[in-house]
């Protein structure tokens, strides 16, 4: 009972245990209070590889490393209440975790780092209804549809990280192709006829 009272008084003196809105503290086995960093918001849950995202929270300057799905990410502009995280150059997804003197703690926020769609080529550049067209580029494994100049769309017949193949749909007209995905769309620079 005496230890519990001492611990409660110790936490109250450090700003914990009350409703003052101060730092979050917990008592360690040594009885010394430790300030715990916490995330209160993440600006985006889907971020392109190499992109950045701003997080807000408390005691963020005490974080020694930020991780997404267990992968450590670079930071810039870290303060007590915000940090800008630079995503890795490869896709990864999972919980946003904070590494500090008190250990590693997963936040309730998840981040998905994806490869944005890009088009490098369309082959062949001409074709009729029912013919195959292959679009090469980045992020092609996530393509959900390809829209032709008239607005007619086709679903992938086959796809991988570097290319997607569709059949030209009925009603397709001359124009650029728009590749659609869950995170971004991209339009070809060349016209498909």
Protein Blocks (a to p, Z undefined) as FASTA:
>chain_A
ZZmmmmmmmmmmnopaianopacddddfkopacdddddfbdfbfbdcehiacddddehkl
mpcbdceehiacddehiafkbccddddfbdcedddddddfkbccddfbdcddddddddfb
dcdfbdcehiacddedehklmpcbdcdfkopacddfbdcfkbccddddehiacddddddd
fkbccddfbdcZZ
